[in-house]
Amino acid sequence: MSMTDPIADMLTRIRNAKHARKEQVNIPASNLKISVAQIMKEEGYIKKYKVIRSAKNKQGVLKLTLRFDDETQCVIDGLARVSKPGLRVYVGRDHNLKSHGGVGFLIVSTSQGVMTDKEARRPRYRW
């Protein structure tokens, strides 16, 4: 069975692990998912991630370790997919999208790679 939205699947697995108070979650790996995990680690929402590849499973498994603040509450408050396969959302550099009133962050895919919305808005060149 093919998966039509692997990023939504990743977010759902993280949400389910959070609600079940599981510290670790396994996700089928891809380069995009690894980039998203790297950003989540840099922002402090997950402790660590590891890609496990074997001869049997060449695609690999992305193993995320979620971060809990006092061993009961996960630091991830909410996850949402804005751009979906059925409704793509394209924004310019000066977009005005806010996540949780500016407290959270957005992960965007750009021509320069996957990055947070703050990095995407930062000027690249000085004239």
Secondary structure as UniProt FT lines:
FT   HELIX           6..19
FT   TURN            20..21
FT   STRAND          24..28
FT   HELIX           31..42
FT   TURN            43..44
FT   STRAND          46..52
FT   STRAND          61..66
FT   TURN            85..86
FT   TURN            93..94
FT   HELIX           100..102
FT   STRAND          107..110
FT   TURN            111..112
FT   STRAND          113..116
FT   HELIX           117..121
//
